[in-house]
Amino acid sequence: MSKRILNIVTSIKGDASFSNKLSNAVIEKLTIAYPEIEVDTLDLSKTPLPYLDGLQIGAFFTPEETHTPEQKEAIKSSNRAVKKLLDADIIVIGVPLYNFGIPAALKGWVDQVSRAGVTFSYADGSPKGLVANKKVYLSIASGAIFSEGPYKSYDFAEPYLRAVLGFLGMTDVTTFRVEGTSIPDFAESALPKALAAVEEFSF
């Protein structure tokens, strides 16, 4: 069965990134599970989407047929990002924890794909996500341990992403973590432990 994967890269560390290594392991397992796949990589660390501005917001809430030339140009990046999301069957998101949250580039992507009437709707009087039938994998990397223990309440990345993705209709979310990479007693085993979790998971 053919699958289309959207691989979202957000780490500024390139090949040295733990979140990238974890995402690559997830994609490798997906390749085995689904021999016919297309991987579309969106590297936000190299080509971040523009942050929202007044012109874009105006375009979002103006009927397409009445867009000015300036609005048409301003909305292009958002339209491209939404199309990539809607075209994908599986979304893999690399998420390094920066200051307890997601990278700014990833928040920029969220803002560009969260579109009333496009990816969510209030048409029936209550919010409804329009991005349906997607599987999401989060590859979260952190220097400390946030999945449990005293720092768990400081993790604003996974709860936020589950909330906003769920709001858009993506409720089937699986998280893998490589954590403790800056803690001497855990650093050496952090990545092998994370990769083992991916290897053991049934994709």
N, C-alpha and C positions, 0 to 999 in steps of 0.2 A: 504494500500500500504506500503510495507516494505521500510524503509529508513536506510541508514548507515550514522552515524554521527561521524565525527572526532572532538573531543573536545580537543582543544589545550590550556593547562594551562601554564601560564608564570609568574604568581605572586609568589614572595618569601614569601608571608604572609600566605599561607595555608588557613585554614578555616576562618581566619579573613579577607581575601582578598575581597574587594568589586568587583573586576572584576570576581573573582570566583563565588561569590554569584549571580552576574548578569548573568553569563554564565549558572549557574545551573537553574536559572529561565527560561532562553531561552530554555534549553533542556527539562525542565518540560513541557513547552507549546508545544514543538515539539512532546513530548511523547503523549500528548492528541490529537494532530492533526494527528499523524501517530502512531497508536497503536503498529504496528510491526516495532520496530526500534532496531538497534544495535549501542551501543555507545562505541567507541574506544577512550579512553582518553590517550593523549600524554602529560605527565607532564614534560615540559621542565625545570621547576624549580628544579626538583629532578634528572632528567636524561637529561641534555642538550646535544645536538648534538655537535660533535667536530667542531671547527672552521676550515675553509678551509685552506689547506696547499698545498705546491707545488706538493706533491705526488697525492693528490686527484685531483687537477686541471689537472695534466697530465693524470690521468685515465679518466676524463670526456671527454677529447679530443683525446683519443686513442680508436680505434675500440675494442669492447669487446673481440673479438676472439684473439686479440694479447696482452691482459692484462698480465702483469707479476703477479706472486703470490702476490707481495707487493701491486700492484694496485688493484687486486681483493679484498684484505683485506681492503684497504683504502676506497674503494667505497661502502662497505657494508652498512654503516650507511645512506648514501645518497639514496641508492636503497630502503632501508626499508622505509625511510621517503617519498619518491616519491610514493611508492606503497600504503601507507596509504592514501595519498592525492588522488590518482587516484581512489582508491576503494570507497571513501566516496561520498555520494550524497550531504551531508550538512556539512559545516565546521563552527564550533563555536570557535572563538578565543578570549580568555581573554587577555585584553591589559591594564595593568597599565601604566600610563605615568611616565616614569623615565627621569628626566631632559629634558622634552619637547619631548621625543621620545619613541620608543618601547624598551622593555628590550633586552639586548644583546642576551639572549637565543632565543628570537623570531627572531632577525636578523640572528642568526646562522641557524635557521630552514629555513628561506627564502633563504639563500645562498646554503643550501643543496638541496632544491627542485627546484631551478632555473637552469635548465639543458638544454643547447642547443641540439635540436634534440630529447628531451624527454618531456619537459614541455613547450618549445617554439621553434619556428623554423624561420629561415630566408630563407627557401628553395625557396620561390617565390620572393625573393628580398626585402621583407618587413617583419617586425616581425609579427608572428602569434602565439597567445596563443593556446596551445594544451590541456590545462586542461579545458575541456568544460562541460557544463550542471551541474554546481555546484551552490549551494546557500551558501553564506557566511554571517555569523552574527558576527559582532565585538562587544564585550562587553568591553567598554573603561571606565576606572576609573581614576579619578584625584582629587587631593586635591583642586585645583583651578577650575575655570570655563573657559573652552576653546572653548565651542561651540559658544560663542558669547562674545561680550565685548572686553576689552583691551588686553586680553591674547589670543584671537583667532589666531592671527598670529604666536603665539609660539607653536601651536599644529603641530608638525611634524609627529605625529603618524598616524592619520587617512588619511591625504593626501598621505603619503608614502605607506601605506598598500593598499589603493585603486589603486594607480599607479602600484605597483609591482604585486598585485593580478590580476589586469586588464591586465597587460602585459602577464601574464601566461594564460589568458582566463577566469578568474573569475570576471565577470563584474556585477553580480547580488549580490550586497553587501548592507546589512542593518546594520546601526549602532545604538546601544543603549549606553547611557552614564549615569554613576553615577558620578556626579561632584560636587565640592564644599565641599568635605568631611573634609577639613581642615579649612573651613571658619565658624566661630561661627554661623552666621545668617543662614547658609545653611546646616550645617553638619547633623542636626537631620532629616531633610526632604530629604536629598540627595538620600539615598537608597530607601525609600518608593516611591519617585517620579519616580525613574528609574524602579522599579518593576511594578509600575502602567502602565508605557509606554509599558512594555513587555506584561502585562495582556491585554491591549487594542489592541495590534497589531494582525492583522489577519495572522496567520501562514498558 
